């Protein structure tokens, strides 16, 4: 019986002193055990040190001299059961008493609530007295297991901050790579090379997939086959025309990374669905293309909805130890500009930025009418919690092959 185990545990002076008085009222015990608890309180008040069951029974007997023979027989049996009962582990007893205490206070408040409803009580003073009596002891006891902060642990953890290295040399010189737990927000205007960017990072030479990362690509904007074609081009270093003309070579180059890449058409899906996929597949890299479209747009406030979705993405990255790459559009303000900042993020100017470990915005200069598009792209590190560097990094996009280089 749990109550008897609690009584046995309370015989220890140190444990009793931590829970005596209002934290452990008699009323949390049943009628038979309540008398024993009252004898325990009296004994602890009178004597020093811990008590034995025999000590407790002696005090109880003195306090209850007028017991009938039947009652004495029943109580003797109860004390024998206490003697045979093992005390509860201190931490478990503490949590149990805390829960019983909260239940007791809840009953007191509920009964007072009935009095208010029935009109038998019309003053808030009884409620105020309950709050005054119990407010300091109602909060459950909290045990905190503090994190290890020794140098070896910290060095080992930071060594994993760049598990997956960037394969764009100009970017890698400023930022080594990413790891599980990171949320990376990538933004750009349409036709800038967003899809080619994650295809290049993952499938091109020395990309994440070549490094052994298991990559899940969730597509809700373009058809997954169009996204996959960019991965084929990037891995094979061939245009799609060249792929069609030399399928054997393309297959040979694509096959090694294909083992580490999975695509899924995801139109209409939400972040809850994304979490289910991540939980099942346990990927190292998750690409949300586009991240904003996974937000559950039930609110008229798109900024709040996107922030909520970004928090969910962040939690997924941390809980499942994966890197989440959230692809997003930039507003018209970013059109034709090389220098970009997080205020140009479409929909949520601060919500996504607040959650991101790295915000990378891809810019390009305005195309001059009648001239070929400039292949130079500018990677703006608008937020960087990984190593602190912020600035603009030039690189070159081979759009036909979906490869970023520098």
Long-range contacts (C-beta under 8 A, 24 or more apart in sequence): 1-81, 1-85, 2-88, 2-96, 3-29, 3-30, 3-33, 4-33, 4-78, 4-81, 4-82, 4-85, 5-85, 5-86, 5-87, 5-88, 5-93, 6-88, 6-93, 6-96, 6-97, 7-33, 7-36, 7-37, 7-40, 7-56, 7-82, 8-53, 8-82, 8-85, 8-86, 8-87, 8-88, 9-87, 9-88, 9-90, 9-93, 10-37, 10-40, 11-40, 11-50, 11-51, 11-52, 11-53, 11-56, 11-87, 12-50, 12-87, 13-44, 13-48, 13-49, 13-50, 13-51, 14-50, 15-90, 15-93, 16-40, 16-44, 18-94, 19-94, 19-97, 20-44, 22-133, 22-134, 22-137, 23-97, 23-101, 23-137, 24-97, 24-101, 25-101, 25-104, 27-104, 28-97, 28-100, 28-101, 28-103, 28-104, 32-74, 32-75, 32-78, 33-78, 35-60, 35-63, 35-64, 35-75, 36-60, 36-78, 36-79, 36-82, 38-63, 39-63, 39-64, 53-79, 53-82, 53-83, 56-82, 91-143, 94-141, 95-140, 95-141, 98-140, 98-141, 99-140, 101-137, 101-138, 102-138, 102-140, 105-130, 105-134, 105-138, 161-386, 162-386, 163-284, 164-208, 164-211, 164-213, 164-284, 164-285, 164-323, 165-206, 165-211, 166-201, 167-200, 167-201, 167-204, 167-205, 167-206, 167-207, 167-210, 168-200, 168-201, 168-379, 168-395, 168-404, 168-405, 168-406, 169-405, 169-406, 170-379, 170-393, 170-394, 170-395, 170-406, 171-379, 171-393, 171-395, 171-406, 174-381, 174-387, 174-389, 174-391, 174-393, 175-358, 175-381, 175-384, 175-386, 175-387, 175-389, 176-387, 178-323, 178-358, 178-386, 179-323, 180-284, 180-317, 180-320, 180-321, 180-322, 180-323, 181-317, 181-318, 181-321, 181-322, 181-323, 182-317, 182-323, 182-324, 182-357, 182-358, 182-386, 183-310, 183-313, 183-314, 183-317, 183-323, 183-324, 183-326, 183-355, 183-356, 183-357, 183-358, 184-323, 184-324, 184-325, 184-326, 184-356, 184-357, 184-358, 184-359, 184-360, 185-291, 185-310, 185-326, 185-328, 185-345, 185-352, 185-353, 185-355, 185-356, 185-358, 185-359, 185-360, 185-383, 186-325, 186-326, 186-327, 186-328, 186-360, 186-361, 186-362, 187-327, 187-328, 187-329, 187-330, 187-334, 187-340, 187-344, 187-345, 187-346, 187-359, 187-360, 187-361, 187-362, 188-329, 188-330, 188-334, 188-361, 188-362, 188-363, 189-329, 189-330, 189-332, 189-334, 189-335, 189-364, 190-329, 192-362, 192-363, 192-364, 192-377, 193-362, 193-364, 193-377, 193-397, 193-399, 193-404, 194-289, 194-327, 194-362, 195-222, 195-226, 195-227, 195-230, 195-289, 195-327, 195-402, 196-230, 196-234, 196-397, 196-399, 196-402, 196-403, 196-404, 197-362, 197-404, 198-287, 198-289, 198-325, 198-327, 199-227, 199-230, 199-231, 199-233, 199-234, 199-402, 200-234, 200-402, 200-403, 200-404, 201-325, 201-404, 202-231, 202-234, 202-257, 202-261, 202-285, 202-287, 203-231, 203-232, 203-234, 203-235, 203-254, 203-257, 203-261, 204-234, 204-235, 204-237, 204-402, 204-403, 204-404, 205-237, 207-234, 207-235, 207-257, 208-284, 208-285, 209-235, 209-257, 209-260, 209-261, 210-256, 210-257, 212-260, 213-260, 213-283, 213-284, 213-285, 214-260, 214-262, 214-281, 214-282, 214-283, 214-284, 214-285, 215-260, 215-261, 215-262, 215-283, 215-284, 215-285, 215-286, 215-287, 216-262, 216-264, 216-277, 216-278, 216-281, 216-283, 216-285, 216-286, 216-287, 217-261, 217-262, 217-263, 217-264, 217-287, 217-289, 218-264, 218-266, 218-269, 218-274, 218-277, 218-286, 218-287, 218-288, 218-289, 218-294, 219-263, 219-264, 219-265, 219-266, 219-267, 219-289, 220-265, 220-266, 220-267, 220-268, 220-269, 220-289, 220-290, 220-293, 220-294, 221-289, 221-290, 221-293, 222-289, 223-265, 224-263, 224-264, 224-265, 227-263, 227-289, 228-263, 230-402, 231-257, 231-261, 231-402, 233-400, 233-401, 233-402, 233-403, 234-401, 234-402, 234-403, 237-401, 237-403, 238-401, 239-400, 239-401, 240-400, 266-294, 267-293, 269-294, 270-294, 270-295, 270-296, 271-295, 271-296, 271-309, 271-312, 271-313, 271-316, 272-296, 272-312, 274-312, 274-313, 274-316, 275-312, 275-316, 275-320, 278-316, 278-320, 278-322, 279-320, 282-320, 282-322, 283-322, 284-322, 284-323, 285-322, 285-323, 285-325, 286-316, 286-317, 286-322, 286-323, 286-324, 286-325, 287-325, 287-327, 288-313, 288-324, 288-325, 288-326, 288-327, 289-327, 290-327, 290-328, 290-329, 291-326, 291-327, 291-328, 291-352, 292-328, 292-329, 292-346, 292-347, 302-347, 302-348, 303-347, 303-348, 303-349, 303-350, 303-351, 304-351, 306-347, 306-348, 306-351, 306-352, 307-348, 307-350, 307-351, 307-352, 307-354, 307-355, 308-351, 310-348, 310-351, 310-352, 310-354, 310-355, 310-356, 311-355, 313-355, 314-355, 314-356, 326-352, 326-356, 328-352, 330-361, 334-361, 334-363, 335-366, 336-364, 336-365, 336-366, 336-367, 337-363, 337-365, 337-366, 338-363, 338-364, 338-365, 338-378, 338-392, 339-363, 339-378, 339-380, 339-392, 340-378, 340-380, 340-382, 341-380, 341-382, 342-382, 342-383, 353-382, 353-383, 356-383, 356-385, 357-385, 357-386, 358-383, 358-384, 358-385, 358-386, 359-383, 359-384, 363-392, 375-399, 377-404
